[in-house]
């Protein structure tokens, strides 16, 4: 099934390859005239039905894919992406080990570095490896409904599947690290325990509490991991698909405070925060959810800053995105964007991106969700 979903004809690969090679040479004049490289690619395609990117092409392609990511507000630093070339790896053990090393390197002691690790690509009649987990770091969800789940309700189906496969589970806390699920070439998916030393976690405290947690937040045991490494998207460069290519930037505070911890189908913390703050939660008209949301986001930003871990706030990142637009326009490049993702999930109209319109154009190179991606992230058919 995966072959059918990801296969392209030689003609399609050549069309995409030619477009990318010309882009690469145009944006890297030191590479010279593209004609010799195009002839080599065409010959390689005729012989094998695929071709291999040079290390320089791989780096530029991965960076441009970030530049083209319509749902990402943090693209100003696209050209700083660190590319770890691991295209020689296709078995699950080696891939899992490199994913954990990716986390260690990207964490960088808290000074988070945008990083991608690229594993073996698809080849004709032989799909490349897959990472089923949607991020390299995920927390378990114990239970079958968000209202009774301990941990991250989004991950409850995957957690249950892993338990059925023999994972012993964590300590039963809301923040137990899930194993990483990897499927090597010509292999079934396997799970790998996430080493504690690969994951930096930040305890969440409120800035108005003292060091002893006098506001009660310390008693909650809230925390979040430092590196948001997306791992189930396919990197597509010039007609070549790299289905296992985990990548990360750094967090924007609202991703944690306004979504991961606040969404009703995730940790659903707003009612508890509202009660802790003494707010009137009996009616939406008291705007208790809005006030609780702001305080939860204050706690996240304060905690990451206190721990010395890189994080952005939504006001600063919105301004940076407009700087990115201006830079790209000066270079004659259009910037596509999905407005519903670019505008932050809190205080949208207080940010400059709210008042702009964007064209949601899909261009390549790109990071792409292929059919079945979300089903795998939920652990469907894993058992």
DOMARSE-644339 format. One record per residue (C-alpha): x, y, z; residue number from 1; residue in one letter. Coordinates in steps of 0.2 Angstrom, whole numbers. Example, Ala and Ser with C-alpha at 12.3 -4.5 7.8 and 13.67 -1.06 7.14 Angstrom:
<drenpas>
(drenpa (62 -22 39) 1 'A')
(drenpa (68 -5 36) 2 'S')
</drenpas>
This chain:
<drenpas>
(drenpa (0 0 0) 1 'X')
(drenpa (14 12 4) 2 'X')
(drenpa (22 9 -13) 3 'X')
(drenpa (6 14 -22) 4 'X')
(drenpa (4 30 -11) 5 'X')
(drenpa (22 36 -13) 6 'X')
(drenpa (27 30 -31) 7 'X')
(drenpa (30 42 -45) 8 'X')
(drenpa (34 39 -63) 9 'X')
(drenpa (51 42 -70) 10 'X')
(drenpa (44 56 -80) 11 'X')
(drenpa (37 64 -64) 12 'X')
(drenpa (53 62 -55) 13 'X')
(drenpa (63 70 -69) 14 'X')
(drenpa (51 85 -70) 15 'X')
(drenpa (53 88 -51) 16 'X')
(drenpa (71 85 -52) 17 'X')
(drenpa (74 97 -66) 18 'X')
(drenpa (64 111 -57) 19 'X')
(drenpa (74 108 -41) 20 'X')
(drenpa (91 107 -49) 21 'X')
(drenpa (88 123 -58) 22 'X')
(drenpa (82 131 -41) 23 'X')
(drenpa (98 124 -32) 24 'X')
(drenpa (110 132 -45) 25 'X')
(drenpa (100 148 -46) 26 'X')
(drenpa (101 150 -27) 27 'X')
(drenpa (119 144 -26) 28 'X')
(drenpa (129 152 -40) 29 'X')
(drenpa (145 144 -34) 30 'X')
(drenpa (138 128 -40) 31 'X')
(drenpa (140 134 -58) 32 'X')
(drenpa (130 130 -74) 33 'X')
(drenpa (116 116 -70) 34 'X')
(drenpa (117 108 -87) 35 'X')
(drenpa (131 95 -82) 36 'X')
(drenpa (121 90 -66) 37 'X')
(drenpa (105 89 -76) 38 'X')
(drenpa (113 77 -88) 39 'X')
(drenpa (120 66 -74) 40 'X')
(drenpa (103 66 -65) 41 'X')
(drenpa (94 61 -82) 42 'X')
(drenpa (106 47 -85) 43 'X')
(drenpa (105 40 -67) 44 'X')
(drenpa (86 41 -69) 45 'X')
(drenpa (86 31 -85) 46 'X')
(drenpa (97 18 -77) 47 'X')
(drenpa (89 15 -60) 48 'X')
(drenpa (72 25 -60) 49 'X')
(drenpa (79 36 -46) 50 'X')
(drenpa (94 47 -42) 51 'X')
(drenpa (104 53 -27) 52 'X')
(drenpa (106 71 -21) 53 'X')
(drenpa (123 78 -18) 54 'X')
(drenpa (126 82 1) 55 'X')
(drenpa (124 101 -4) 56 'X')
(drenpa (108 98 -13) 57 'X')
(drenpa (101 88 2) 58 'X')
(drenpa (105 103 14) 59 'X')
(drenpa (98 116 2) 60 'X')
(drenpa (82 106 -1) 61 'X')
(drenpa (79 102 17) 62 'X')
(drenpa (81 121 21) 63 'X')
(drenpa (70 126 7) 64 'X')
(drenpa (56 114 12) 65 'X')
(drenpa (56 123 29) 66 'X')
(drenpa (55 140 19) 67 'X')
(drenpa (40 133 10) 68 'X')
(drenpa (31 127 26) 69 'X')
(drenpa (15 136 25) 70 'X')
(drenpa (9 132 42) 71 'X')
(drenpa (25 137 51) 72 'X')
(drenpa (27 155 58) 73 'X')
(drenpa (45 153 62) 74 'X')
(drenpa (53 152 45) 75 'X')
(drenpa (64 168 47) 76 'X')
(drenpa (79 156 51) 77 'X')
(drenpa (76 143 38) 78 'X')
(drenpa (94 145 31) 79 'X')
(drenpa (101 140 48) 80 'X')
(drenpa (94 122 48) 81 'X')
(drenpa (107 109 53) 82 'X')
(drenpa (105 94 41) 83 'X')
(drenpa (111 77 48) 84 'X')
(drenpa (113 66 33) 85 'X')
(drenpa (109 48 38) 86 'X')
(drenpa (103 42 21) 87 'X')
(drenpa (113 26 23) 88 'X')
(drenpa (102 20 37) 89 'X')
(drenpa (86 10 34) 90 'X')
(drenpa (84 -2 48) 91 'X')
(drenpa (74 2 63) 92 'X')
(drenpa (88 0 77) 93 'X')
(drenpa (100 12 68) 94 'X')
(drenpa (86 24 65) 95 'X')
(drenpa (79 24 83) 96 'X')
(drenpa (97 27 89) 97 'X')
(drenpa (100 42 77) 98 'X')
(drenpa (83 49 82) 99 'X')
(drenpa (88 50 100) 100 'X')
(drenpa (105 57 95) 101 'X')
(drenpa (95 70 85) 102 'X')
(drenpa (86 75 101) 103 'X')
(drenpa (102 76 111) 104 'X')
(drenpa (111 87 98) 105 'X')
(drenpa (95 98 95) 106 'X')
(drenpa (93 101 113) 107 'X')
(drenpa (110 108 115) 108 'X')
(drenpa (109 111 133) 109 'X')
(drenpa (93 121 131) 110 'X')
(drenpa (99 132 117) 111 'X')
(drenpa (88 123 105) 112 'X')
(drenpa (95 121 87) 113 'X')
(drenpa (84 119 72) 114 'X')
(drenpa (89 101 66) 115 'X')
(drenpa (84 88 53) 116 'X')
(drenpa (90 70 51) 117 'X')
(drenpa (87 62 34) 118 'X')
(drenpa (86 43 33) 119 'X')
(drenpa (85 32 17) 120 'X')
(drenpa (73 38 3) 121 'X')
(drenpa (60 28 -6) 122 'X')
(drenpa (67 18 -20) 123 'X')
(drenpa (57 11 -35) 124 'X')
(drenpa (47 -4 -29) 125 'X')
(drenpa (55 -2 -11) 126 'X')
(drenpa (48 11 1) 127 'X')
(drenpa (60 19 13) 128 'X')
(drenpa (58 18 32) 129 'X')
(drenpa (44 26 42) 130 'X')
(drenpa (43 34 59) 131 'X')
(drenpa (25 30 65) 132 'X')
(drenpa (26 42 80) 133 'X')
(drenpa (21 60 75) 134 'X')
(drenpa (35 68 86) 135 'X')
(drenpa (51 60 93) 136 'X')
(drenpa (44 65 110) 137 'X')
(drenpa (27 61 115) 138 'X')
(drenpa (18 58 132) 139 'X')
(drenpa (7 43 136) 140 'X')
(drenpa (-12 44 138) 141 'X')
(drenpa (-20 31 149) 142 'X')
(drenpa (-38 29 146) 143 'X')
(drenpa (-51 29 132) 144 'X')
(drenpa (-59 46 133) 145 'X')
(drenpa (-51 63 136) 146 'X')
(drenpa (-62 67 151) 147 'X')
(drenpa (-54 52 160) 148 'X')
(drenpa (-37 50 152) 149 'X')
(drenpa (-22 52 163) 150 'X')
(drenpa (-9 61 152) 151 'X')
(drenpa (-11 66 134) 152 'X')
(drenpa (-28 61 127) 153 'X')
(drenpa (-22 63 109) 154 'X')
(drenpa (-10 48 112) 155 'X')
(drenpa (-22 36 121) 156 'X')
(drenpa (-24 25 106) 157 'X')
(drenpa (-5 23 103) 158 'X')
(drenpa (-2 21 121) 159 'X')
(drenpa (-15 6 121) 160 'X')
(drenpa (-8 -1 106) 161 'X')
(drenpa (10 -1 113) 162 'X')
(drenpa (3 -9 130) 163 'X')
(drenpa (-4 -23 119) 164 'X')
(drenpa (12 -25 111) 165 'X')
(drenpa (21 -28 127) 166 'X')
(drenpa (27 -11 133) 167 'X')
(drenpa (26 -11 152) 168 'X')
(drenpa (20 7 153) 169 'X')
(drenpa (27 21 163) 170 'X')
(drenpa (24 26 181) 171 'X')
(drenpa (6 31 177) 172 'X')
(drenpa (10 50 178) 173 'X')
(drenpa (3 63 166) 174 'X')
(drenpa (20 64 158) 175 'X')
(drenpa (26 47 155) 176 'X')
(drenpa (37 46 139) 177 'X')
(drenpa (31 35 126) 178 'X')
(drenpa (42 24 116) 179 'X')
(drenpa (47 29 98) 180 'X')
(drenpa (39 18 84) 181 'X')
(drenpa (50 15 69) 182 'X')
(drenpa (47 4 54) 183 'X')
(drenpa (63 -1 45) 184 'X')
(drenpa (64 -6 27) 185 'X')
(drenpa (57 -23 24) 186 'X')
(drenpa (52 -24 42) 187 'X')
(drenpa (37 -23 54) 188 'X')
(drenpa (35 -8 65) 189 'X')
(drenpa (45 -9 82) 190 'X')
(drenpa (45 1 98) 191 'X')
(drenpa (60 8 107) 192 'X')
(drenpa (60 15 124) 193 'X')
(drenpa (65 34 124) 194 'X')
(drenpa (81 37 134) 195 'X')
(drenpa (79 49 148) 196 'X')
(drenpa (95 58 144) 197 'X')
(drenpa (89 62 126) 198 'X')
(drenpa (74 72 133) 199 'X')
(drenpa (76 89 142) 200 'X')
(drenpa (60 93 151) 201 'X')
(drenpa (55 110 159) 202 'X')
(drenpa (45 110 175) 203 'X')
(drenpa (30 123 173) 204 'X')
(drenpa (29 136 187) 205 'X')
(drenpa (19 152 187) 206 'X')
(drenpa (29 168 189) 207 'X')
(drenpa (18 174 203) 208 'X')
(drenpa (23 160 214) 209 'X')
(drenpa (39 159 225) 210 'X')
(drenpa (53 146 223) 211 'X')
(drenpa (44 135 235) 212 'X')
(drenpa (28 134 223) 213 'X')
(drenpa (18 145 235) 214 'X')
(drenpa (5 147 222) 215 'X')
(drenpa (2 128 221) 216 'X')
(drenpa (8 126 203) 217 'X')
(drenpa (23 116 209) 218 'X')
(drenpa (12 103 217) 219 'X')
(drenpa (4 100 200) 220 'X')
(drenpa (20 92 193) 221 'X')
(drenpa (17 100 176) 222 'X')
(drenpa (31 100 163) 223 'X')
(drenpa (35 99 145) 224 'X')
(drenpa (49 94 134) 225 'X')
(drenpa (61 106 126) 226 'X')
(drenpa (62 100 108) 227 'X')
(drenpa (46 99 96) 228 'X')
(drenpa (53 86 83) 229 'X')
(drenpa (40 82 70) 230 'X')
(drenpa (44 64 64) 231 'X')
(drenpa (30 58 53) 232 'X')
(drenpa (31 70 38) 233 'X')
(drenpa (39 65 22) 234 'X')
(drenpa (53 77 15) 235 'X')
(drenpa (51 79 -4) 236 'X')
(drenpa (65 86 -14) 237 'X')
(drenpa (65 86 -33) 238 'X')
(drenpa (55 70 -34) 239 'X')
(drenpa (64 60 -21) 240 'X')
(drenpa (54 56 -5) 241 'X')
(drenpa (62 54 12) 242 'X')
(drenpa (48 47 22) 243 'X')
(drenpa (58 47 38) 244 'X')
(drenpa (66 64 41) 245 'X')
(drenpa (62 71 59) 246 'X')
(drenpa (65 89 60) 247 'X')
(drenpa (63 103 74) 248 'X')
(drenpa (64 121 77) 249 'X')
(drenpa (60 128 94) 250 'X')
(drenpa (43 130 103) 251 'X')
(drenpa (32 145 102) 252 'X')
(drenpa (24 146 119) 253 'X')
(drenpa (6 145 113) 254 'X')
(drenpa (10 128 106) 255 'X')
(drenpa (12 122 124) 256 'X')
(drenpa (1 134 134) 257 'X')
(drenpa (-14 137 122) 258 'X')
(drenpa (-14 120 113) 259 'X')
(drenpa (-5 105 121) 260 'X')
(drenpa (-10 109 139) 261 'X')
(drenpa (-26 118 136) 262 'X')
(drenpa (-35 109 122) 263 'X')
(drenpa (-50 99 128) 264 'X')
(drenpa (-44 84 119) 265 'X')
(drenpa (-27 85 126) 266 'X')
(drenpa (-23 90 144) 267 'X')
(drenpa (-39 100 146) 268 'X')
(drenpa (-31 111 160) 269 'X')
(drenpa (-41 127 159) 270 'X')
(drenpa (-55 122 171) 271 'X')
(drenpa (-41 117 184) 272 'X')
(drenpa (-32 133 181) 273 'X')
(drenpa (-48 143 182) 274 'X')
(drenpa (-52 135 199) 275 'X')
(drenpa (-34 138 205) 276 'X')
(drenpa (-35 156 201) 277 'X')
(drenpa (-52 158 210) 278 'X')
(drenpa (-61 163 194) 279 'X')
(drenpa (-80 161 191) 280 'X')
(drenpa (-81 146 180) 281 'X')
(drenpa (-100 145 180) 282 'X')
(drenpa (-102 155 164) 283 'X')
(drenpa (-92 158 148) 284 'X')
(drenpa (-97 176 150) 285 'X')
(drenpa (-85 179 164) 286 'X')
(drenpa (-71 175 151) 287 'X')
(drenpa (-63 163 164) 288 'X')
(drenpa (-56 153 150) 289 'X')
(drenpa (-48 168 142) 290 'X')
(drenpa (-40 173 158) 291 'X')
(drenpa (-34 155 163) 292 'X')
(drenpa (-27 154 145) 293 'X')
(drenpa (-16 169 147) 294 'X')
(drenpa (-10 164 164) 295 'X')
(drenpa (-6 146 158) 296 'X')
(drenpa (4 154 144) 297 'X')
(drenpa (13 166 156) 298 'X')
(drenpa (18 151 166) 299 'X')
(drenpa (25 142 151) 300 'X')
(drenpa (36 157 145) 301 'X')
(drenpa (42 160 163) 302 'X')
(drenpa (47 142 166) 303 'X')
(drenpa (56 140 149) 304 'X')
(drenpa (65 157 152) 305 'X')
(drenpa (69 152 170) 306 'X')
(drenpa (76 135 164) 307 'X')
(drenpa (87 143 150) 308 'X')
(drenpa (78 134 136) 309 'X')
(drenpa (74 142 120) 310 'X')
(drenpa (56 147 117) 311 'X')
(drenpa (47 161 107) 312 'X')
(drenpa (32 171 112) 313 'X')
(drenpa (18 174 99) 314 'X')
(drenpa (20 193 98) 315 'X')
(drenpa (39 192 94) 316 'X')
(drenpa (37 178 82) 317 'X')
(drenpa (23 187 72) 318 'X')
(drenpa (34 202 70) 319 'X')
(drenpa (48 190 64) 320 'X')
(drenpa (37 182 52) 321 'X')
(drenpa (33 199 44) 322 'X')
(drenpa (52 202 43) 323 'X')
(drenpa (54 185 34) 324 'X')
(drenpa (40 191 21) 325 'X')
(drenpa (50 207 18) 326 'X')
(drenpa (66 197 15) 327 'X')
(drenpa (59 185 4) 328 'X')
(drenpa (50 198 -6) 329 'X')
(drenpa (66 208 -8) 330 'X')
(drenpa (74 192 -16) 331 'X')
(drenpa (59 190 -28) 332 'X')
(drenpa (51 175 -19) 333 'X')
(drenpa (33 173 -15) 334 'X')
(drenpa (29 167 3) 335 'X')
(drenpa (14 155 5) 336 'X')
(drenpa (5 154 21) 337 'X')
(drenpa (-10 146 29) 338 'X')
(drenpa (-18 160 39) 339 'X')
(drenpa (-27 149 51) 340 'X')
(drenpa (-10 142 57) 341 'X')
(drenpa (0 158 56) 342 'X')
(drenpa (-11 168 67) 343 'X')
(drenpa (-8 163 85) 344 'X')
(drenpa (-21 153 95) 345 'X')
(drenpa (-22 168 108) 346 'X')
(drenpa (-23 187 106) 347 'X')
(drenpa (-24 184 87) 348 'X')
(drenpa (-29 202 83) 349 'X')
(drenpa (-16 209 94) 350 'X')
(drenpa (-3 202 82) 351 'X')
(drenpa (2 210 65) 352 'X')
(drenpa (-1 193 56) 353 'X')
(drenpa (-19 194 60) 354 'X')
(drenpa (-21 209 49) 355 'X')
(drenpa (-13 201 33) 356 'X')
(drenpa (-19 190 20) 357 'X')
(drenpa (-9 175 13) 358 'X')
(drenpa (-10 164 -2) 359 'X')
(drenpa (-9 145 4) 360 'X')
(drenpa (1 139 -11) 361 'X')
(drenpa (9 122 -11) 362 'X')
(drenpa (27 122 -18) 363 'X')
(drenpa (42 110 -17) 364 'X')
(drenpa (53 106 -9) 365 'X')
(drenpa (41 102 5) 366 'X')
(drenpa (37 92 21) 367 'X')
(drenpa (21 82 17) 368 'X')
(drenpa (9 71 26) 369 'X')
(drenpa (5 56 16) 370 'X')
(drenpa (-11 46 17) 371 'X')
(drenpa (-11 35 32) 372 'X')
(drenpa (1 46 42) 373 'X')
(drenpa (-12 50 56) 374 'X')
(drenpa (-18 33 57) 375 'X')
(drenpa (0 27 61) 376 'X')
(drenpa (2 40 74) 377 'X')
(drenpa (-13 34 83) 378 'X')
(drenpa (-6 16 82) 379 'X')
(drenpa (-19 9 70) 380 'X')
(drenpa (-15 -8 64) 381 'X')
(drenpa (1 -8 75) 382 'X')
(drenpa (-5 -23 85) 383 'X')
</drenpas>
